[in-house]
Structure formats: C-alpha cells, structure tokens
Amino acid sequence: MPYSANAYVLIVLLVGTALAFLRRRHAIGGWLFYFFFATYAGLVSVLFTTRSDLRALDADNWPSTSQYHWYLVATLPVEALYFAIVIAATSLVLTRTERRLKILRGVLLLTLIVSIVCGTLIVFEPPLEILAISNFTIASSALFWSLYFLDSVRVKRVFVTHDWSEYPPVKHSSPSDTY
C-alpha cells in the first residue's frame, strides 16, 4: 500500500528527531544536528520532485502567462536561497568559523525576508495562493533557525569559542550519592 507524502514527511521528522536526541552530547548534536539533517533531507527530496518542478517551469503548461510569471516570482528566489542555505551550512560544518556562521545567519535572514515578500506577492493570485502557505512556512522555519543560530549556547561553543567538549557534562554517580 503506497503511503501519502505526509507519511513520508512524518517518518523523516521522527527519524531526524530520534537522531538529534541520540547525538545530543556531540558537538553537532541536538537541535544543531536536526538543522543539518533537515537541510540535507530537503536536498534529497529535491530528487523526487524535480520532474514535476521542471514541468511547472514550462510556460506552455500554464493557462495564462500571468500565472506563469507569478509562479516564477513566488518560487525561484526561495528555491535559490534554499540552495544557498545548503552551501552555507556545508561550508560551516567543514570550516567551523564565526565568519561562516555569520554567512549562514545572513542567508537565513535573507530567506526569511524573501519568503515573506514572495508569499505576500502571490497571496491574492488564484490559484497560486496555496504557494503562499509554503512561502510562509519557509519564512517561519527561517525565523526559528535564525534565532537559534543567534542565541544558542551550543552554536557559540562549537563555531565561535571552539570549547565544546561535552555539554552539559554527564553526572557520574558515586556510592556516596546514594546515601
């Protein structure tokens, strides 16, 4: 029995959450691991949607050129920024520097702004208004990750101060703790 797309998304979310929990004591663990997992899982999902996306890029498949142009305005900038996030995230993992962290923060902030603008442009353009929901979902995700990469203790310790050992430290029980 084939599963719906939502079932596959739920499975990926559960696997990502489980892996993030299991890696919570590693430098790239917890929420930080979940960010990278979700980013690369999204990249893999592109392989499964490329065919339908390419069909949508053909102007002959649209009832009007106006809808086609609005579709391009709503999707291409956001898609390009997704690939910029993948590149910035990969660069950050390979070279754990504050400069690379600032680049990722900037790309996430730009994604937030562009997603809101693109979503707002098409929110009143039937039948494309459904794409606005996708853009606003991307914007909320970019907002969350922007705030996380700005304020996380783990992010600062891994990419800025480079003093990650094991945080928080594991408490070892001693015989005197039981009395």
Secondary structure, 3 states (H helix, E strand, C coil): CCCCHHHHHHHHHHHHHHHHHHCCCCCCCHHHHHHHHHHHHHHHHHHHHHHHHHHHCCHHHCCCHHHHHHHHHHHHHHHHHHHHHHHHHHHHHHCCCHHHHHHHHHHHHHHHHHHHHHHHHHCCCCCCHHHHHHHHHHHHHHHHHHHHHHHCHHHHHHHHCCCCCCCCCCCCCCHHHHC
